[in-house]
């Protein structure tokens, strides 16, 4: 008897659905309250003025305006500094 199934099946056929992460609205684009700006895993982008971070680290707008991206130097708890990307709505 054969130990494997006949042709047509494979053990490697499992795959997860795409998560569609990334920047959804870019610098200078208009935004309304509740619109998603960035979908991310972890905090690659940090919420700035008029931007809130959701439970899955998604950044969304609190007020109507335009999206602005900027980089800042942030001091960490161990006194090290690093560049962070901040998202604002103005």
Buried (B, 14 or more C-beta within 10 A) or exposed (E): EEEEEEEEEEEEEEEEEEEEBEBBBEEEEEBEEEBBBBBBEEEBBBBBEBBEBEEEBBBBBBEEBBBBBEEEEEEEEEEEEEEBBBBBBE
